[in-house]
Amino acid sequence: MIVEQIYTGCLAQGAYYIESKGEAVIIDPLREIKPYLEKAKRSDAKIKYVLETHFHADFVSGHLDLAKATGAEIVFGPNAKPSFDAHIATDGQELHVGDVTIKVLHTPGHTMESTTYLLKDEQGKDYAIFTGDTLFIGDVGRPDLAVKSDMTEEQLAEHLFESLRNKIMTLADDIIVYPAHGAGSACGKNMSKETSDTLGNQKQNNYALRADMSKEEFVKEVTEGLLPPPGYFPFNVQMNKQGYESIDNVMRQGLQALSPDAFEAAANETTVLMLDTRKPQDFASSFIPNAINIGIDGGFAPWVGALIPDIKQPILFIADEGREEEVVTRLARVGFDNAIGYLKGGISAWKAAGKEIDTITSISATELSQRFKQDEDITIVDVRKPGEFQAEHLETASSKPLDFLNEHLAELPKDKTMHIHCAGGYRSMIAASILKARGFDNVVDVQGGYKAISETDMPRTNFVCPSTL
């Protein structure tokens, strides 16, 4: 028996490959299916099943293309109603793969079709559970993503409580827990950086699995502090339920190399977005006016999904040479299938053609400290998440989380120079580029973010809850 976790850090997502006696299973595959096909081919194994733990919201699954390429059967748990042929398993049903068995455990709560797959080894011993978004390492799935008019997040949380207590916590402590996500995913609140653990450790350390926890306490704790989900989530769910364009067609369209003139002509269309995927400081030194910077070397796909409101918007992109295919692939992972080409030769070709460029001022934390000493009224905008800001922040900074920047543009001053920082410099350049494209000309990026700022003597403060008296 072979069990392999295929973890994709930029999405904080875990897919799984299970193989026994020439048969294989893929659990929660990503959109690009080539790695799974190659893995099975190397072992001369046939992919028999594609198992889906639920209809994913934060990425587009490769289930349809994988099934088409291999003849594998797509399997969902109870309550799933896809628009394509799939096997809807019953609770407790067993699937046989070589000499191992996979038992279907219906675990509703994150969504109503959420299912955990229990893997039994060749001797029939419970070996591992693949929990999807039901149970994470250190957390559980948020219960608000599948809210409908007939079911509240509190009711979903109640289902999740029962699923965890009656289907998962009754299993042996030595079983390995393999979730669909780790730290960084928006599908939970506070996931661990670890991507697997034993169930026994989770019973000891996961706040949501406390033995003395009442259902009321569970509901309260898992529904507290939930930020609004990224706007692209419902679109990904719809794609995973109803189907989508073949990844081959998406790649073919997105990998059209455009000359500077052709790129400029396409960019002049009113609905087109220019996305610059280079490193933040490379972008700051020279970029095409109105381009948005979301660097490929970071949480690229989730930030695209969070900040580009129209998933069908045509996208032209600028990339470092040789990384064009990576950009289109990672856009497609979150359902942004409408990339229509890239700038051939990159920004160097654009400048060589005599085209207009723009820049963003980027300063060190030391220079920010010097500016503050000269004028304590300078405008500082912190674009980290609320929890990061609450933990510690500059006394004079205002909190404008990048996730919701588009919704708060009216609150930012156009007549003042804004000094923008995040934790390390990646998000602040995204924010600066968005503001620049929206007509905020006086934006300054702070290199190194709060990490560098905390090494200066600028006054900082911890969050203090307001008095309720």
Protein Blocks (a to p, Z undefined) as FASTA:
>chain_A
ZZdddddfklopacddddeehiacdehiafblmlmmmmmmmnopacfbdcdfbdcfkbcc
fklmmmmmnopacdddehiacfbdcddddehiacdehjbccdddddehjbmmbccddddd
fkopafbdcekjmbcghiacdfklmgcfkbcfklmmmmmmmmmmmmmmmpcfkbccddfb
dehiakbmbdcfbfbdcfklmmmmmmklgfklcfklmmmmmmgopacddfklmmmmmmmm
nopcdfklmmmmmmpccdfklmmmmmmpmkbccddfbdfklmmmoccehiacddfbbcfl
lmmmmmmmblkbccdddddehilmmmmmmmmmnopakbgbdcehijmlmmmnopacdddd
dddfklmmmmmmmomkbccddfbdfklmmmpccfkbccddfklmmmmmmmpcfkbccddd
dfkommmmmmmmmmmmnopabbcddehijmlmmmmcbdcdddddddfZZ
